[in-house]
Amino acid sequence: MKRASFRSVQFALAFIGSGFISASAAAPRDSRREPPRGSPPSVTVDKSELGAGADAAGRVQSYADVLEPVQRAVVSVYSTKIIKERIAINPFFRQFFGNIPDQERESRQEGLGSGVIVSSDGYILTNNHVVEGADELKVTLADDRDFMAKVVGTDPKTDVAVLKIEAEGLPTVTLADSDKLRVGDVVFAVGNPLGVGQTVTMGIISARGRSKLGLLENVSGYEDFIQTDAAINMGNSGGALVDTRGRLIGINSAIITPSRGSVGIGFAIPVNLARFIMNSLVETGAVARGFLGVTGGDALAADLAEQLGLKRDARGVVVTEIEPGSPADEAGLRRSDVVVALNGQTVSSWEELRLLVAQTLPGSEAKLRILRDGKPRDLKVTLGRVVENPDELFAGVDVAPLAPDARRRLGLNDPRITGLVVTRVAEDSPHRDRLGQGQVILEVNRGPVPDLKSARERVRLGRNLVAVFDGRGVRYVVVNVR
């Protein structure tokens, strides 16, 4: 990405230079005529700052004072990925030189993005696609200081990532309430597009709540993008979208373009969503999303509203399926109910309802406003938790039943050892120092765990007492769930 960016920039500069030279050559100075000599012309000079203050009508002439502190808090993120390639040896050579092993070659792939410092102790918001698969991350501040960064956590479903650098007293941005944005609000995009250096572009909010774009379709993601015509290009990803007061309203993420360059259709992740994801990643190492257990259809159309006994202009989401035993089922929700609000926030599409539920913490009580047989009704529901990984017991810890083949593989001949075997512990799991692959979880909070469902029912928020067998004996560890 970086090399391609510089090639594009060099081509543009060369094109502009050539035009300038050609224009000069087309009008050569007549050497036979000398320019008139005398005193320089009398001109009026105003040495005040460009655009300082407001004009006679009170219109703002410059946003430099607003953007200066923002620019200090926006960083460049350089990623490096080591690509290993296996080179097969031609069988012809093996006939003469013996069994020559295949060769392995390494190459470095470099990427460029942007990020936003949101806390003075070094937490940085950026995009998941900026850091995904990187073996090394370097962050360069606006004052040219470099820091190696570590990934606190990533969420591919929203394209949010959180980085951390070891520094204190860093410049930061103030976060706004992105729910209060309106179409037509003036905004600025700040980042490092095409590797040319930090750049600020200006535009307006073109639309809110953009979904069904297919940008996160491959991960069943949550799309709720801010659309802007402020120029966003390659390298801007992860940078700041700010308002005229310099407050962060979004994290620049994507563009739609036929040419790989900006055509005025850019998208940013609302900062309210980014903040929710960041807090969850920092606190637990994973994203805890609420679970309702319903499937909804498209937005309520006028003819369907009439069939359900509602007004033609009614808005909401028609419930089409309810998962047995889910929070929605236990709350008494029925098929053909129309959900019109969750915790006072109106919904008019399935995507809006899904996103609102996902941003509500598991275990919390939510109030659903529904229409049933044309009449409004309120239901209270205690949300469950979305299971992103079907084998996950704790954040980043996958388990499986202790089946006979697993027993043979682990050499467990004692029939008294029962429970769940740990099959995977992710590198970024907050429980990596307590639980390891191959261990057997015997009990959770002093109760047996014959299967994953039973184990999940025994896990609670806060400190959990877990008994594990690690081949040498039984020991107890405390696993903190937040």
C-alpha positions, 0 to 999 in steps of 0.5 A: 500500500505504501509503495503504491501510494508514493508512486501515485504521488510522484506521478501527480507531481511530475504531471503538474511539473511538466505542465508548468515547464511547457507553459514557460517554454511556450511564451519565451521572454523577448530578450530585445526588450528590457523591463522598465526600471524604477521604484517597486509598486505600492501595495497594501499588506495585512500581516495578521493571521490568514482567516483570523477572526470572523468577517463582518457577518460573523462567519468563521474564516478559519478553523486552524485553532480548532484543528491544531490540537486535533492534529497533534492527537492523530498518528500514523500507523505503520504495519509490517507483516512477514510473508512466508512462501514455500518454493518447491524444488524441481524434481529434475534436480532431485534426480541428480542431487538427491532429496533436496528439501523445499526452500522457504522464502520470507518477504515483508509486506508493509501497510499504512494507516492512521490512528487517534490518541484518546487517552494521555497514557497511550490508548489509540483507536484505529481500524481492525483492517489497519492492524489485522495480521501485522507482526509489527506495529509502529506509531509515529506521532505528529512531532515525529516521535516513534513508538512500538505499539501492541494490540489491546484488542480487535473487533472485525465485526465493527472494524475497530481496533485498540492499540497501546503505546508506552508513553505519558502526557500524550495529546488527546481528542475529546469525544463527542456524542455521535448520536446527535449528528445531523446531515449537513454538519461540517466535519473534517477528516484528519489522517495520513492519506497515501503516505504524503503526511498528515492532511486535513480535508473538509466536508459535511455529514452526507448521511447517517446510519448507513448499513447494507453496504456489504463492507463487513458482510464476510464477518456478519458485522454491524454496519452503522456508518457515518457518510461524509464527502470530506476526502478520505483516501488510502492511509486515512483509515483509522484517522479522525473525523471531527466536528467544528469544535474539534471533537471526535465524532467518528473513525474513518474506515472506508470509501466507495470508489471506482478509482481507488481514490476519493470521489466524495463517498467516505464512511466513518464508524460512529465514535459512540460505537467505537467507544463501546467496543474500546471499553469492552476490549480494554476491560475484558479482552473481548466484546460482550454483546447483548443477545435477544434471540429474535429474527426480524424482517425488513422495515415495516411497509404500509400494506403489511402495517394494515394487515397487522392492524396498524396505521399505514405510517407505523414504523418498526420491526416485525418479529418473524422468528423467536429462538426457543429458550432465548431472552425474547422467548422468556419475556413473552415476545411473539411472532408478528409482534412489532418492535418499535423501541428498545430502552426508549430508542426508536427502531425502524429496521432490523439492522437498527434493532440488532445494533442496539441490542449488541450495544447493550451489556449482557445481563442487563434489563432492557425495555421493549416497546412493541405493538401487538394487535395494534396496541402498544405494550411494554415488555421487560427482557434480561438480555443474554450474551452473543456467543461469537465463538461456539466453543468459548467458555472464557474470553479467548479460551475454547473448550471441548468435552473430554471424549474417549479420544481426547483422554487417550491423546492426553493419557488420562486413564483415571475415570475420576477426571471429568470435565472439559479440556482446553483446546485453544487459548488465544494469544490476546486472551486475558486468562492466558496466564491461568489456563493453558491448552491441554488442561482439563477444567474439572469444576467452575465455582465448586460445581461439575462441568460435564458439558459447555452449557453447564459450564457457561451457566456456572460462570458469573461476572466477577471472580470465578473459582476454577479447578483444573487438572494439568497432568501433575495434579489438581489446582485452583485458579481464579478467573475474573470475568468482567 
